[in-house]
Amino acid sequence: MKHLLLVHHSQTGSTAALAQAVLDGARDEAISGVELRVASPLSADAEDLRWADAVILGTPENFGYMSGALKYFFDRIYYPCLDHTQGLPYALVIKAGNDGSGALTSVRRIVTGLRWREVQAPVIVSGEVNAAGLAACRELGMAIAAGLEAGLF
Ligand SMILES: Cc1cc2nc3c(=O)[nH]c(=O)nc-3n(C[C@H](O)[C@H](O)[C@H](O)COP(=O)(O)O)c2cc1C
């Protein structure tokens, strides 16, 4: 069994809706060899990351950055994980009012330090959550879970 961790934060529900679509994709009936764990960045810790064979992060863009909750997660796991999660496959979902580039840059800076591997293009949903955004998130979840199951990462 491979392990997929989803860590996401949402204040008003839109990132949570995207995260649910990621989960729906990862739970596609064609995929059977992947166990999922969902955690808030306020409580997820280094043990969750050591458990994970891949991680998907979800965050709104706040003040041109990732959410404070996701930053808090990185603040706590960075040094405990630095020597243990290098090469960890990860993917990112961002919900923003604008283009989400501030959140993207902020996450990439930290995961570059951690030496995680971005194995799928980030999904950035700008404006209202719509069918296309939900479909992209569902596809992302399915791609990561299927890739894990197939041993691609
Ligand atoms: C305090 C705060 C700061 C925000 N800053 C930005 C920002 O810098 N850029 C942006 O595109 N959207 C910004 N937004 C809009 C949120 O990214 C957007 O409303 C998002 O959908 C919220 O996600 P959530 O419903 O999962 O909490 C901000 C929202 C809040 C509450």
The ligand as an SDF file (V2000), in Angstrom:
LIG
                    3D

 31 33  0  0  0  0  0  0  0  0999 V2000
   -6.8020   37.9020    4.6480 C   0  0  0  0  0  0  0  0  0  0  0  0
   -6.9660   37.5640    3.1960 C   0  0  0  0  0  0  0  0  0  0  0  0
   -5.9790   37.9270    2.3190 C   0  0  0  0  0  0  0  0  0  0  0  0
   -6.1040   37.6220    0.9560 C   0  0  0  0  0  0  0  0  0  0  0  0
   -5.0950   37.9300    0.1110 N   0  0  0  0  0  0  0  0  0  0  0  0
   -5.1810   37.5640   -1.1860 C   0  0  0  0  0  0  0  0  0  0  0  0
   -4.0980   37.8110   -2.0690 C   0  0  0  0  0  0  0  0  0  0  0  0
   -3.0670   38.3550   -1.7060 O   0  0  0  0  0  0  0  0  0  0  0  0
   -4.2260   37.4330   -3.3560 N   0  0  0  0  0  0  0  0  0  0  0  0
   -5.3550   36.8200   -3.8180 C   0  0  0  0  0  0  0  0  0  0  0  0
   -5.4100   36.4710   -4.9940 O   0  0  0  0  0  0  0  0  0  0  0  0
   -6.4010   36.5640   -3.0040 N   0  0  0  0  0  0  0  0  0  0  0  0
   -6.3300   36.9250   -1.7070 C   0  0  0  0  0  0  0  0  0  0  0  0
   -7.3700   36.6580   -0.8540 N   0  0  0  0  0  0  0  0  0  0  0  0
   -8.5460   35.9870   -1.3860 C   0  0  0  0  0  0  0  0  0  0  0  0
   -8.5020   34.4920   -1.0740 C   0  0  0  0  0  0  0  0  0  0  0  0
   -7.3850   33.8740   -1.6360 O   0  0  0  0  0  0  0  0  0  0  0  0
   -9.7340   33.8340   -1.6620 C   0  0  0  0  0  0  0  0  0  0  0  0
  -10.8820   34.4360   -1.1090 O   0  0  0  0  0  0  0  0  0  0  0  0
   -9.7830   32.3650   -1.4080 C   0  0  0  0  0  0  0  0  0  0  0  0
  -10.8220   31.8250   -2.1660 O   0  0  0  0  0  0  0  0  0  0  0  0
  -10.0190   32.0130    0.0410 C   0  0  0  0  0  0  0  0  0  0  0  0
   -9.9650   30.6210    0.1560 O   0  0  0  0  0  0  0  0  0  0  0  0
  -10.8000   29.8400    1.2730 P   0  0  0  0  0  0  0  0  0  0  0  0
  -12.2580   29.9930    0.9250 O   0  0  0  0  0  0  0  0  0  0  0  0
  -10.3550   28.4250    1.1370 O   0  0  0  0  0  0  0  0  0  0  0  0
  -10.4670   30.4290    2.6000 O   0  0  0  0  0  0  0  0  0  0  0  0
   -7.2660   36.9620    0.4910 C   0  0  0  0  0  0  0  0  0  0  0  0
   -8.2650   36.6130    1.4190 C   0  0  0  0  0  0  0  0  0  0  0  0
   -8.1030   36.9020    2.7530 C   0  0  0  0  0  0  0  0  0  0  0  0
   -9.1840   36.5070    3.7170 C   0  0  0  0  0  0  0  0  0  0  0  0
  1  2  1  0
  2  3  1  0
  2 30  2  0
  3  4  2  0
  4  5  1  0
  4 28  1  0
  5  6  2  0
  6  7  1  0
  6 13  1  0
  7  8  2  0
  7  9  1  0
  9 10  1  0
 10 11  2  0
 10 12  1  0
 12 13  2  0
 13 14  1  0
 14 15  1  0
 14 28  1  0
 15 16  1  0
 16 17  1  0
 16 18  1  0
 18 19  1  0
 18 20  1  0
 20 21  1  0
 20 22  1  0
 22 23  1  0
 23 24  1  0
 24 25  2  0
 24 26  1  0
 24 27  1  0
 28 29  2  0
 29 30  1  0
 30 31  1  0
M  END
$$$$
